[in-house]
Amino acid sequence: MRALEVSGRKPARRDPGRGVLFLCTISLFFFFFFLQFFFLYRVKAQLISKHKCAPCQRSGREPPPARVQPKPAAGGGGEGVAWQPGRPTRRWGRGTPGAAALCDRALTLDPRTMATPSFKPSQRFRLPDWHTNSHLLATNAERQRQASHQIRQEARVLRNETSNQTIWDEHDNRTRLAERIDSVNRWKETLDKCLTDLDAEIDALTQMKESAEQNLQAKNLPLDVAVECLTLRDSRRDIDVVKDPVEEELHKEVEVIDATKKALQQRISQAFEKLCLLQEARQQLSADHRDKVETLDIDRGCLSLSLTSPNITLKVDPTRVPDGSSTLQQWDGFSQLNRSRAEAEMKAAVELREAMALTIAQTNNELEAQRVATEFTFRKRLREMERVYGELRWQEKNTLEEISELQEDIRHLEDDLRRKFQNLKLCHTRLESRTRRPNVELCQDQAQHGLTDEVHQLEATIAALKHKLAQAQDALDALQRHLARLQADLACKASSMLLDAKCMDTRRKLAAPAATFAPQVDTFARTTNRTLSPLRTCPLETV
């Protein structure tokens, strides 16, 4: 291992299955070795206990190995008598198998006891048995040394393999932790930037909403003036109470102001709803960002741990999968969904701010243009008070025809409106029925998008039909009132002129606008107000 570290090369990976098999082999070998050793020890203990001399038996100590062999008795023809205490003597010969060594105390050469042997001769083994035992011991020792050497070598190989495998596993997991920390950190930075952009967009939309509210408040003065002018002109009598261009312009001015206030109020409501959506998206991003920060702390703490760390311990079932765990695709998809939602909301907020700025500019320009047109009509009306009676008769005939056609168109519009409501009920029923789909089947498929688009289209169509029907009804009412006025007398012209003069005096309040707004789009040409480039502003040169 030191050689591999010095050389700078990474250790090779090994199969851990071989190490387990090798450990099992070593365990079996040692088991049989100790079993054999125990068996030999028991046999030796039994043999020693059988051939102890009387003094050794009394003292309880082991007899020493025999050093003197007894000589055969004279006249015995190579045979002798082995004396045993308490037992009758038996003859033993030179080649008797199973002879054993005698105790030193029994073989002590004492002249007083040499005539009568006082020792107990044990059983003797044959010389081939002695050589066989020595050869067996030597062979077993050699075999056990070889086995021990093989075990040591295999143990070293196993240690090397397991050490390399452990080092590689720890290195790979450390690399994976570092890569995971980089991934989470990249997402955290992305969410940081997204949160910053989201806060800036929320501030910008809030300012635009306040500006729209100020412009909405500024529309009250023109409305009061227009209503006052209409009230003064309502004081005309008889035939002078006519739907003339001045009154139409005043009504149009009121309609423009109402439409302006409605448009501004709608934009303000949209801005409020968009701010709520932005706040909701920000909460989602903030929660995801907090989770990313906590995850980074945990993973960095895991990456900083080492074998010498004081707080590493064994845990109970660390490989379990906790409840609520998600896959890598789900984790990435969740963050991607939050970011996409925030970006979509910011994009919609930018478009809404541009639409609000355009609406403010258009409403101010339209209101100013209508004011100029209304005053011009007032001045013109003061000079058009004298009209011929014949033209009024011709107007009466044409007005009757127009009323008839307009009523027919109104009936057609009402029929179309009822049919569109039936279609809308059908779409609503389909969409409501599809909300009861179970589990994952509740998906936004093409049918769902198609039904949603159809509902939006029908709602827009119904709104357009209602608006057109209202316009038609207003026009019908105007025609009927105009017809009534055409059929009346043309008296009291002086009173009408006096009333119109008072209206002009009242409208002098509108000479200075209460609120100004720099338009970004020309109301009439529908083009952006921008400074022309030097190429377009400089005079053309003739060739």
FIMI-823793 format. One record per residue (C-alpha): residue in three letters; x, y, z. Coordinates in steps of 0.05 Angstrom, whole numbers, always signed. Example, Ala and Ser with C-alpha at 12.3 -4.5 7.8 and 13.67 -1.06 7.14 Angstrom:
<sites>
Ala; +246; -90; +156
Ser; +273; -21; +143
</sites>
This chain:
<sites>
Met; +0; +0; +0
Arg; +58; +47; +16
Ala; +89; +30; -51
Leu; +25; +49; -86
Glu; +20; +115; -48
Val; +93; +132; -64
Ser; +86; +116; -138
Gly; +26; +162; -142
Arg; -18; +110; -176
Lys; -87; +94; -150
Pro; -96; +23; -123
Ala; -133; -25; -167
Arg; -202; -47; -149
Arg; -213; -117; -123
Asp; -272; -163; -117
Pro; -295; -166; -44
Gly; -326; -236; -56
Arg; -258; -269; -58
Gly; -241; -240; +10
Val; -304; -269; +42
Leu; -289; -338; +12
Phe; -217; -335; +36
Leu; -239; -318; +108
Cys; -286; -378; +108
Thr; -229; -424; +85
Ile; -182; -398; +140
Ser; -236; -408; +193
Leu; -247; -481; +172
Phe; -172; -495; +171
Phe; -161; -469; +242
Phe; -222; -507; +267
Phe; -195; -574; +242
Phe; -125; -557; +267
Phe; -147; -544; +338
Leu; -192; -605; +336
Gln; -132; -649; +318
Phe; -89; -616; +372
Phe; -143; -628; +425
Phe; -149; -701; +404
Leu; -74; -714; +409
Tyr; -71; -679; +477
Arg; -126; -725; +505
Val; -92; -788; +479
Lys; -26; -767; +510
Ala; -59; -751; +577
Gln; -92; -819; +579
Leu; -26; -855; +564
Ile; +11; -817; +618
Ser; -44; -830; +669
Lys; -40; -905; +656
His; +36; -911; +665
Lys; +50; -868; +727
Cys; +93; -901; +781
Ala; +69; -909; +853
Pro; +107; -849; +880
Cys; +84; -806; +822
Gln; +13; -829; +832
Arg; +17; -811; +906
Ser; +49; -743; +892
Gly; +3; -728; +832
Arg; +60; -704; +786
Glu; +76; -726; +715
Pro; +129; -780; +706
Pro; +193; -757; +670
Pro; +213; -791; +605
Ala; +250; -858; +612
Arg; +325; -856; +606
Val; +345; -928; +628
Gln; +317; -991; +599
Pro; +314; -1053; +644
Lys; +358; -1112; +627
Pro; +329; -1180; +617
Ala; +335; -1230; +675
Ala; +388; -1283; +673
Gly; +367; -1347; +643
Gly; +306; -1318; +617
Gly; +324; -1329; +543
Gly; +315; -1256; +525
Glu; +253; -1247; +567
Gly; +242; -1212; +633
Val; +190; -1202; +685
Ala; +158; -1133; +694
Trp; +138; -1122; +765
Gln; +75; -1082; +778
Pro; +51; -1064; +848
Gly; -13; -1098; +868
Arg; -13; -1140; +804
Pro; +20; -1207; +788
Thr; +84; -1202; +749
Arg; +83; -1212; +674
Arg; +139; -1230; +627
Trp; +165; -1181; +576
Gly; +213; -1193; +521
Arg; +261; -1154; +479
Gly; +215; -1148; +421
Thr; +150; -1142; +457
Pro; +108; -1087; +423
Gly; +77; -1033; +466
Ala; +135; -1025; +515
Ala; +137; -957; +550
Ala; +188; -914; +587
Leu; +196; -921; +663
Cys; +196; -868; +716
Asp; +264; -841; +742
Arg; +244; -857; +813
Ala; +229; -929; +794
Leu; +296; -935; +756
Thr; +342; -907; +809
Leu; +403; -954; +816
Asp; +406; -970; +890
Pro; +452; -1028; +911
Arg; +401; -1048; +964
Thr; +345; -1054; +915
Met; +382; -1078; +853
Ala; +370; -1151; +870
Thr; +294; -1139; +873
Pro; +266; -1090; +820
Ser; +218; -1040; +853
Phe; +195; -1004; +789
Lys; +135; -1016; +744
Pro; +155; -1024; +672
Ser; +106; -991; +623
Gln; +85; -1014; +554
Arg; +137; -1002; +500
Phe; +126; -982; +427
Arg; +163; -1009; +368
Leu; +219; -970; +335
Pro; +181; -963; +269
Asp; +124; -932; +309
Trp; +173; -883; +340
His; +201; -864; +271
Thr; +130; -859; +243
Asn; +109; -813; +300
Ser; +170; -768; +289
His; +158; -766; +214
Leu; +84; -752; +225
Leu; +100; -694; +272
Ala; +151; -665; +224
Thr; +103; -672; +165
Asn; +45; -641; +204
Ala; +90; -583; +226
Glu; +112; -571; +154
Arg; +41; -575; +128
Gln; +15; -528; +182
Arg; +71; -479; +168
Gln; +54; -480; +94
Ala; -20; -470; +110
Ser; -3; -414; +158
His; +41; -382; +105
Gln; -15; -389; +54
Ile; -64; -358; +103
Arg; -18; -300; +117
Gln; -8; -287; +43
Glu; -82; -291; +29
Ala; -96; -247; +90
Arg; -49; -195; +62
Val; -82; -199; -6
Leu; -150; -192; +27
Arg; -127; -133; +68
Asn; -99; -100; +6
Glu; -161; -113; -35
Thr; -210; -90; +19
Ser; -167; -30; +34
Asn; -165; -10; -39
Gln; -240; -22; -46
Thr; -254; +20; +16
Ile; -209; +76; -8
Trp; -242; +76; -76
Asp; -312; +74; -47
Glu; -297; +132; +1
His; -264; +171; -56
Asp; -324; +159; -103
Asn; -374; +178; -50
Arg; -334; +240; -32
Thr; -334; +259; -106
Arg; -408; +246; -111
Leu; -420; +290; -50
Ala; -378; +346; -80
Glu; -416; +341; -146
Arg; -482; +341; -109
Ile; -461; +402; -69
Asp; -443; +437; -135
Ser; -511; +419; -164
Val; -549; +444; -104
Asn; -506; +507; -101
Arg; -519; +522; -174
Trp; -594; +516; -161
Lys; -587; +560; -99
Glu; -552; +614; -140
Thr; -605; +608; -194
Leu; -660; +615; -141
Asp; -622; +675; -111
Lys; -622; +710; -178
Cys; -694; +692; -190
Leu; -714; +719; -122
Thr; -677; +784; -135
Asp; -711; +792; -202
Leu; -778; +775; -171
Asp; -770; +827; -116
Ala; -751; +880; -168
Glu; -811; +862; -210
Ile; -857; +865; -150
Asp; -832; +935; -133
Ala; -839; +958; -205
Leu; -910; +930; -210
Thr; -929; +962; -144
Gln; -905; +1030; -168
Met; -943; +1022; -234
Lys; -1005; +1003; -195
Glu; -1000; +1066; -152
Ser; -992; +1108; -215
Ala; -1054; +1077; -244
Glu; -1093; +1092; -180
Gln; -1071; +1164; -183
Asn; -1094; +1170; -256
Leu; -1159; +1137; -237
Gln; -1170; +1189; -183
Ala; -1154; +1245; -232
Lys; -1212; +1223; -278
Asn; -1264; +1247; -228
Leu; -1259; +1321; -249
Pro; -1274; +1311; -324
Leu; -1331; +1266; -305
Asp; -1361; +1318; -259
Val; -1355; +1371; -313
Ala; -1387; +1327; -366
Val; -1443; +1308; -319
Glu; -1455; +1381; -301
Cys; -1458; +1401; -375
Leu; -1507; +1346; -389
Thr; -1549; +1370; -330
Leu; -1550; +1441; -356
Arg; -1570; +1419; -425
Asp; -1626; +1377; -395
Ser; -1658; +1443; -375
Arg; -1677; +1457; -447
Arg; -1750; +1458; -464
Asp; -1792; +1428; -518
Ile; -1757; +1417; -583
Asp; -1690; +1444; -559
Val; -1682; +1382; -515
Val; -1650; +1347; -574
Lys; -1596; +1294; -582
Asp; -1550; +1341; -618
Pro; -1476; +1330; -632
Val; -1458; +1368; -569
Glu; -1498; +1320; -526
Glu; -1470; +1261; -564
Glu; -1400; +1286; -551
Leu; -1416; +1297; -479
His; -1445; +1227; -473
Lys; -1385; +1201; -511
Glu; -1341; +1239; -463
Val; -1376; +1207; -405
Glu; -1370; +1139; -438
Val; -1297; +1152; -452
Ile; -1286; +1172; -379
Asp; -1325; +1111; -355
Ala; -1287; +1066; -403
Thr; -1223; +1098; -380
Lys; -1239; +1087; -307
Lys; -1262; +1017; -322
Ala; -1199; +1002; -360
Leu; -1156; +1031; -305
Gln; -1195; +995; -252
Gln; -1188; +930; -291
Arg; -1113; +941; -297
Ile; -1108; +956; -223
Ser; -1146; +892; -207
Gln; -1101; +853; -254
Ala; -1041; +884; -220
Phe; -1067; +865; -152
Glu; -1080; +793; -175
Lys; -1012; +790; -208
Leu; -979; +816; -144
Cys; -1013; +760; -106
Leu; -988; +709; -156
Leu; -918; +739; -152
Gln; -920; +735; -77
Glu; -942; +663; -81
Ala; -887; +646; -130
Arg; -837; +682; -84
Gln; -860; +641; -25
Gln; -849; +577; -65
Leu; -780; +601; -86
Ser; -763; +622; -15
Ala; -783; +555; +13
Asp; -743; +519; -41
His; -685; +565; -28
Arg; -687; +551; +47
Asp; -688; +477; +33
Lys; -628; +485; -13
Val; -589; +523; +40
Glu; -605; +471; +93
Thr; -585; +415; +45
Leu; -519; +450; +31
Asp; -504; +455; +105
Ile; -519; +381; +115
Asp; -480; +357; +53
Arg; -420; +402; +69
Gly; -420; +374; +140
Cys; -420; +303; +111
Leu; -364; +322; +63
Ser; -322; +350; +120
Leu; -326; +285; +160
Ser; -266; +238; +160
Leu; -242; +175; +196
Thr; -214; +218; +252
Ser; -278; +258; +263
Pro; -303; +253; +336
Asn; -377; +250; +319
Ile; -379; +189; +273
Thr; -419; +130; +302
Leu; -456; +68; +279
Lys; -530; +82; +264
Val; -591; +37; +264
Asp; -611; +19; +193
Pro; -576; +78; +158
Thr; -593; +51; +89
Arg; -668; +58; +98
Val; -708; +102; +50
Pro; -744; +156; +91
Asp; -817; +171; +78
Gly; -828; +226; +29
Ser; -763; +215; -9
Ser; -761; +237; -82
Thr; -721; +216; -142
Leu; -668; +259; -174
Gln; -715; +274; -232
Gln; -770; +296; -184
Trp; -721; +340; -146
Asp; -696; +374; -209
Gly; -766; +379; -237
Phe; -792; +412; -173
Ser; -739; +467; -175
Gln; -747; +475; -250
Leu; -822; +482; -241
Asn; -814; +535; -188
Arg; -764; +574; -230
Ser; -807; +567; -293
Arg; -868; +590; -255
Ala; -832; +650; -226
Glu; -803; +668; -295
Ala; -872; +661; -327
Glu; -903; +705; -273
Met; -848; +757; -281
Lys; -857; +756; -357
Ala; -932; +764; -348
Ala; -919; +820; -298
Val; -874; +856; -347
Glu; -927; +851; -401
Leu; -979; +875; -351
Arg; -936; +935; -333
Glu; -927; +953; -406
Ala; -1002; +944; -416
Met; -1016; +989; -356
Ala; -969; +1042; -382
Leu; -1001; +1038; -450
Thr; -1071; +1041; -419
Ile; -1053; +1103; -378
Ala; -1025; +1137; -439
Gln; -1083; +1118; -483
Thr; -1135; +1139; -432
Asn; -1103; +1207; -421
Asn; -1095; +1219; -496
Glu; -1165; +1195; -511
Leu; -1194; +1238; -456
Glu; -1156; +1299; -481
Ala; -1177; +1287; -552
Gln; -1249; +1279; -530
Arg; -1246; +1344; -491
Val; -1221; +1381; -552
Ala; -1274; +1348; -596
Thr; -1330; +1365; -546
Glu; -1311; +1438; -541
Phe; -1306; +1443; -617
Thr; -1375; +1413; -622
Phe; -1401; +1462; -572
Arg; -1375; +1521; -612
Lys; -1402; +1491; -676
Arg; -1469; +1478; -644
Leu; -1477; +1550; -624
Arg; -1475; +1568; -698
Glu; -1519; +1512; -722
Met; -1582; +1529; -684
Glu; -1618; +1551; -747
Arg; -1637; +1492; -788
Val; -1690; +1484; -841
Tyr; -1753; +1447; -825
Gly; -1750; +1404; -889
Glu; -1685; +1373; -868
Leu; -1717; +1353; -803
Arg; -1774; +1318; -841
Trp; -1725; +1279; -882
Gln; -1687; +1261; -819
Glu; -1751; +1237; -787
Lys; -1764; +1188; -845
Asn; -1694; +1161; -844
Thr; -1695; +1155; -769
Leu; -1758; +1111; -771
Glu; -1725; +1063; -820
Glu; -1662; +1060; -779
Ile; -1702; +1044; -716
Ser; -1736; +985; -751
Glu; -1670; +956; -776
Leu; -1636; +967; -710
Gln; -1692; +931; -673
Glu; -1686; +872; -720
Asp; -1611; +871; -709
Ile; -1622; +874; -634
Arg; -1667; +813; -638
His; -1614; +776; -678
Leu; -1562; +796; -627
Glu; -1605; +771; -569
Asp; -1617; +705; -605
Asp; -1543; +697; -617
Leu; -1529; +714; -545
Arg; -1576; +660; -520
Arg; -1544; +608; -565
Lys; -1475; +628; -541
Phe; -1498; +619; -469
Gln; -1520; +548; -486
Asn; -1452; +533; -515
Leu; -1419; +562; -453
Lys; -1462; +518; -408
Leu; -1440; +457; -448
Cys; -1366; +475; -441
His; -1374; +489; -366
Thr; -1408; +422; -356
Arg; -1353; +385; -393
Leu; -1298; +420; -355
Glu; -1332; +407; -288
Ser; -1343; +334; -305
Arg; -1269; +326; -323
Thr; -1248; +352; -255
Arg; -1273; +287; -224
Arg; -1220; +245; -260
Pro; -1180; +204; -208
Asn; -1108; +212; -188
Val; -1058; +222; -244
Glu; -1113; +219; -296
Leu; -1129; +291; -275
Cys; -1079; +318; -326
Gln; -1080; +380; -369
Asp; -1088; +345; -436
Gln; -1105; +373; -504
Ala; -1179; +364; -491
Gln; -1173; +405; -427
His; -1136; +460; -462
Gly; -1185; +459; -520
Leu; -1245; +465; -473
Thr; -1211; +521; -435
Asp; -1196; +559; -499
Glu; -1268; +548; -521
Val; -1293; +577; -455
His; -1249; +637; -462
Gln; -1270; +647; -534
Leu; -1343; +641; -515
Glu; -1336; +689; -458
Ala; -1302; +739; -504
Thr; -1356; +729; -556
Ile; -1411; +738; -504
Ala; -1377; +801; -478
Ala; -1371; +828; -549
Leu; -1444; +811; -563
Lys; -1466; +843; -498
His; -1425; +905; -513
Lys; -1452; +909; -583
Leu; -1523; +897; -558
Ala; -1515; +953; -507
Gln; -1489; +998; -562
Ala; -1547; +979; -606
Gln; -1597; +992; -550
Asp; -1564; +1058; -535
Ala; -1567; +1077; -608
Leu; -1639; +1055; -611
Asp; -1656; +1098; -551
Ala; -1619; +1156; -581
Leu; -1655; +1148; -647
Gln; -1722; +1146; -612
Arg; -1706; +1207; -570
His; -1680; +1242; -632
Leu; -1744; +1224; -669
Ala; -1785; +1253; -613
Arg; -1744; +1316; -614
Leu; -1750; +1321; -690
Gln; -1825; +1318; -684
Ala; -1826; +1374; -632
Asp; -1825; +1448; -643
Leu; -1760; +1488; -655
Ala; -1775; +1540; -601
Cys; -1735; +1567; -544
Lys; -1671; +1573; -584
Ala; -1646; +1632; -542
Ser; -1652; +1592; -478
Ser; -1613; +1535; -509
Met; -1558; +1581; -532
Leu; -1553; +1610; -462
Leu; -1547; +1540; -433
Asp; -1492; +1523; -482
Ala; -1454; +1585; -464
Lys; -1457; +1566; -391
Cys; -1430; +1497; -409
Met; -1371; +1529; -444
Asp; -1356; +1571; -382
Thr; -1359; +1508; -339
Arg; -1311; +1471; -385
Arg; -1257; +1522; -375
Lys; -1236; +1482; -313
Leu; -1209; +1428; -359
Ala; -1160; +1475; -394
Ala; -1103; +1452; -347
Pro; -1103; +1375; -339
Ala; -1105; +1352; -267
Ala; -1054; +1296; -280
Thr; -1003; +1290; -335
Phe; -972; +1227; -362
Ala; -918; +1221; -414
Pro; -947; +1175; -467
Gln; -903; +1121; -497
Val; -951; +1106; -554
Asp; -986; +1155; -600
Thr; -1061; +1147; -590
Phe; -1082; +1164; -660
Ala; -1026; +1133; -702
Arg; -1016; +1075; -654
Thr; -940; +1083; -661
Thr; -886; +1092; -609
Asn; -866; +1164; -594
Arg; -791; +1163; -604
Thr; -737; +1211; -628
Leu; -718; +1201; -700
Ser; -648; +1181; -717
Pro; -600; +1234; -746
Leu; -607; +1202; -814
Arg; -682; +1217; -815
Thr; -679; +1285; -782
Cys; -625; +1315; -826
Pro; -646; +1347; -892
Leu; -639; +1305; -954
Glu; -582; +1322; -1000
Thr; -594; +1325; -1074
Val; -547; +1286; -1119
</sites>
